[in-house]
């Protein structure tokens, strides 16, 4: 277990860095002109849910039950299934390109080895990201962020993009530019565990909606969310179940609560009863069917 005092010091330092970066971003925007309107939580995620209301469904890593996770076939199947949100994981290669990959290494979901951060885009694109799932997907490449955004732009779905690891200012600027170039600023939410990454994204684009990811919800979650400049949180379902009052606390501040990764009806019922706004799941079709049955 990490030393608690050291962990507290790191948390305070991370919060200080976040505030400083956000302050610099605000000054820069003020000097350059009027601040663009940030995408509202209501526009992107709908009204705050009440207990018993159906949450929006986000397909985890695409439709990962039907195709290899974080690949274009999985994304296309999720969109074809009519699911309102497609959730993907995005990491940076050694040469600074954004690719869809959940793990730190490529071993589990490709025929290669090594850390994503140590491999170039060309090396990762040469890998087979489909055979591990089923031979029919042999030769499926690891998609770039741009390819995912192109598919999303041609659909009515929205994207929930988790940034893996720490992103620097240059990476955040490229991400914001890729989203803006396709006119998707009002169709995606970007989430991260890392406060500095979120601060860099805020500096790159005050428009793009941001979510903070928590495995354990901070004691003062509203203050933490404000410090990180986000419109809501993406949290482990268990930490929300342990402190259900945070849903109302965040809703009162106009923020939203999304929980991950729920695959059973007992979990869906628990989350729905708490009034969460979104549910990330590996089985979006079954969740949709369950919601339809629960509303009768």
C-alpha positions in Angstrom: 0.0 0.0 0.0 1.3 3.6 -0.7 2.4 5.7 2.2 -0.7 7.8 3.2 1.3 11.0 4.0 3.1 10.8 0.7 -0.1 10.2 -1.1 -1.7 13.2 0.5 1.3 15.4 -0.5 1.0 14.2 -4.1 -2.7 14.9 -4.1 -2.1 18.4 -2.9 0.6 19.0 -5.4 -1.5 17.7 -8.2 -4.4 20.0 -7.2 -2.0 23.0 -7.1 -0.6 22.1 -10.6 -4.2 21.8 -11.9 -5.2 25.2 -10.5 -2.1 26.8 -11.9 -2.6 25.4 -15.4 -6.3 26.4 -15.4 -5.4 29.9 -14.3 -2.9 30.2 -17.1 -5.5 28.9 -19.5 -8.0 31.5 -18.3 -5.6 34.4 -18.7 -4.6 33.2 -22.2 -8.2 33.0 -23.3 -9.0 36.4 -21.8 -6.1 38.0 -23.7 -7.1 36.3 -27.0 -10.8 37.3 -26.8 -14.2 36.0 -25.7 -14.3 32.6 -24.1 -16.1 30.0 -26.2 -19.2 28.6 -24.7 -18.5 25.3 -23.0 -20.7 22.4 -23.9 -23.3 22.1 -21.1 -23.9 18.9 -19.1 -27.5 19.0 -20.1 -26.7 19.2 -23.8 -24.3 16.3 -23.7 -25.9 14.1 -21.0 -29.4 15.2 -20.6 -31.2 16.4 -17.5 -30.0 15.1 -14.1 -31.8 11.8 -13.4 -34.0 11.1 -10.4 -34.0 7.8 -8.6 -35.6 5.2 -10.9 -35.0 7.2 -14.2 -33.2 5.3 -16.9 -29.5 6.2 -17.3 -27.9 6.6 -20.7 -26.1 3.5 -21.9 -22.4 3.6 -22.9 -21.0 0.6 -24.7 -17.7 -0.3 -23.0 -14.8 -0.2 -25.5 -17.3 -0.4 -28.3 -19.6 -3.4 -28.5 -16.9 -5.6 -26.9 -19.2 -8.6 -26.5 -19.5 -8.9 -30.3 -16.1 -7.7 -31.6 -12.6 -7.2 -30.3 -12.6 -4.3 -27.9 -11.4 -0.8 -29.0 -11.4 -1.7 -32.7 -13.4 -0.3 -35.5 -15.6 -3.4 -35.8 -16.6 -3.1 -32.1 -17.3 0.7 -32.5 -19.4 0.1 -35.7 -21.4 -2.6 -34.0 -22.1 -0.4 -31.0 -23.3 2.4 -33.3 -25.4 0.0 -35.4 -27.0 -1.2 -32.2 -28.3 2.3 -31.5 -26.4 2.8 -28.2 -26.2 6.5 -27.5 -22.6 6.5 -26.2 -19.5 4.6 -27.4 -16.8 4.5 -24.7 -13.2 4.0 -25.9 -9.7 4.2 -24.3 -7.0 6.3 -25.9 -3.3 6.1 -25.2 -0.2 7.9 -26.7 2.5 6.0 -28.7 6.2 6.6 -28.4 6.0 9.1 -31.2 3.0 11.0 -29.8 0.1 9.5 -31.8 -3.2 8.7 -30.1 -4.4 5.1 -30.5 -7.3 3.0 -29.0 -5.8 0.8 -26.3 -6.9 0.1 -22.8 -3.9 -1.7 -21.3 -0.5 -0.2 -20.7 0.9 -3.0 -22.9 -0.3 -4.4 -26.2 0.1 -8.1 -25.1 -3.5 -8.9 -24.1 -5.3 -7.6 -27.1 -2.8 -8.0 -30.0 -0.2 -10.4 -31.2 2.6 -8.1 -30.0 4.4 -7.3 -26.8 5.7 -4.1 -25.2 4.3 -0.9 -23.7 2.2 1.3 -25.9 4.4 4.3 -24.8 7.5 2.5 -26.0 6.1 1.6 -29.5 5.7 3.8 -32.5 2.5 4.2 -34.4 3.9 2.2 -37.3 4.8 -0.7 -34.9 1.4 -0.7 -33.3 -0.5 -0.5 -36.6 1.4 -3.6 -37.8 -0.1 -5.7 -35.0 -3.1 -8.0 -35.3 -5.8 -6.8 -32.8 -8.5 -9.2 -33.7 -7.3 -12.8 -33.7 -7.3 -13.1 -29.9 -11.1 -12.5 -30.0 -12.0 -14.7 -32.9 -10.3 -15.9 -36.1 -12.9 -14.0 -38.2 -11.3 -10.8 -37.0 -7.8 -11.7 -38.0 -5.8 -8.8 -39.2 -7.9 -6.1 -37.6 -5.6 -3.2 -36.8 -5.4 -1.0 -33.7 -7.4 2.1 -34.7 -6.1 5.7 -34.4 -8.1 8.3 -32.5 -8.8 10.0 -35.9 -10.3 6.8 -37.3 -12.6 6.5 -34.3 -13.7 10.2 -34.6 -14.3 9.7 -38.3 -16.7 6.9 -37.6 -18.4 8.8 -34.8 -18.8 11.9 -37.0 -20.8 9.8 -39.5 -23.2 8.6 -36.8 -25.7 10.0 -34.3 -23.8 8.5 -31.4 -21.7 10.4 -28.8 -18.3 9.4 -27.6 -16.9 8.9 -24.1 -13.1 9.0 -24.5 -10.9 7.9 -21.6 -7.4 9.2 -21.8 -5.0 6.6 -20.4 -1.9 7.7 -18.5 -0.6 11.2 -18.4 -1.0 13.5 -21.4 1.2 16.6 -21.9 0.1 19.9 -23.3 1.1 19.0 -26.9 -0.9 15.7 -26.7 -4.0 17.5 -25.3 -3.8 20.2 -28.1 -3.7 17.5 -30.8 -6.6 15.8 -29.2 -8.7 19.0 -29.1 -7.7 19.8 -32.7 -8.8 16.4 -33.9 -12.1 16.7 -32.2 -12.7 20.3 -33.4 -11.7 19.4 -37.0 -14.6 17.0 -37.2 -17.1 19.3 -35.5 -17.5 16.9 -32.6 -17.0 19.2 -29.7 -20.7 18.9 -28.8 -20.6 15.1 -29.2 -17.8 13.9 -26.9 -16.9 13.9 -23.3 -13.2 13.3 -22.4 -12.4 11.6 -19.1 -9.2 11.0 -17.1 -7.9 10.0 -13.7 -5.1 12.5 -14.1 -5.8 16.1 -13.0 -2.9 17.5 -15.0 -4.2 15.9 -18.2 -7.6 17.4 -17.6 -6.0 20.8 -17.0 -4.0 20.6 -20.3 -7.2 19.7 -22.1 -9.0 22.7 -20.6 -6.2 24.9 -21.7 -6.4 23.4 -25.2 -10.1 23.7 -25.5 -12.5 25.3 -22.9 -15.4 23.9 -25.0 -14.8 20.1 -24.8 -16.7 18.5 -21.9 -14.5 16.8 -19.3 -15.1 14.2 -16.6 -12.9 13.2 -13.7 -12.5 9.4 -13.1 -12.4 8.1 -9.6 -12.0 4.7 -8.2 -12.6 6.2 -4.7 -14.7 9.3 -4.5 -13.0 12.2 -2.5 -14.5 13.3 0.8 -15.5 16.6 -0.8 -16.3 15.5 -4.3 -17.8 18.8 -5.3 -14.7 20.7 -4.3 -12.5 18.2 -6.1 -14.7 18.4 -9.3 -14.6 22.2 -9.2 -10.8 22.2 -8.8 -10.4 19.9 -11.7 -12.7 22.0 -13.8 -15.0 19.1 -14.8 -18.7 18.7 -15.5 -19.1 15.5 -13.6 -17.4 12.2 -12.6 -17.0 8.7 -14.0 -16.7 6.5 -10.9 -16.5 2.9 -9.9 -20.0 1.7 -9.0 -18.9 0.4 -5.6 -17.7 3.8 -4.4 -21.0 5.4 -5.4 -22.9 2.6 -3.7 -20.9 3.2 -0.5 -21.6 7.0 -0.6 -24.9 7.4 -2.5 -25.3 11.0 -1.3 -22.6 12.2 -3.7 -25.2 11.8 -6.6 -27.4 14.4 -5.1 -24.4 16.6 -4.2 -23.1 16.7 -7.7 -26.6 17.1 -9.3 -27.2 20.1 -7.1 -24.1 21.7 -8.7 -25.3 20.9 -12.2 -22.8 18.0 -12.6 -23.5 14.4 -13.8 -22.5 11.0 -12.5 -21.6 8.0 -14.7 -20.7 4.6 -13.2 -18.5 1.8 -14.6 -18.6 -1.2 -15.5 -22.0 -2.7 -14.7 -22.9 -6.0 -16.4 -25.6 -7.5 -14.2 -29.2 -6.6 -13.6 -28.7 -6.3 -9.8 -26.0 -3.7 -10.5 -28.2 -1.9 -13.0 -31.1 -1.8 -10.5 -28.8 -0.4 -7.7 -27.4 2.3 -10.0 -30.8 3.3 -11.3 -32.3 3.5 -7.8 -29.5 5.9 -6.9 -30.3 8.2 -9.9 -27.0 8.0 -11.7 -27.0 9.6 -15.2 -25.0 7.1 -17.2 -24.0 3.4 -17.1 -20.9 2.0 -18.8 -21.5 -1.7 -19.7 -20.0 -4.6 -21.6 -23.5 -5.7 -22.4 -25.4 -2.7 -23.7 -28.1 -4.7 -25.5 -29.1 -6.5 -22.3 -29.1 -3.3 -20.4 -31.4 -1.7 -22.9 -33.7 -4.6 -22.8 -33.7 -4.5 -18.9 -34.5 -0.8 -19.0 -37.4 -1.4 -21.3 -38.8 -4.0 -19.0 -38.2 -2.0 -15.9 -40.1 0.9 -17.3 -43.3 -1.1 -17.8 
